[in-house]
Amino acid sequence: MQVHDIRMFVPCKNYQQSCDFYQALGFNVEQASADLSIATSGECSFFYTNRVKLLGIYSGS
């Protein structure tokens, strides 16, 4: 098996604020759905989402 790419999911509580933050850092942000985006800069890319309950990270608000 050959692995070509591994992307991590980064949780966020405020989706729009995260979009603005990663764009300000110079990432190209592509919206994949209403609450999931892919941030890319060169060879680096990751998903970020406010679907934190699905990721099992936050139990509160």
Buried (B, 14 or more C-beta within 10 A) or exposed (E): EEEEEEEEBBBBEEBEEBBEBBEEEEBEBEEEEEBBBBBBEEEEBBBBBBBBEEEEEEEEE
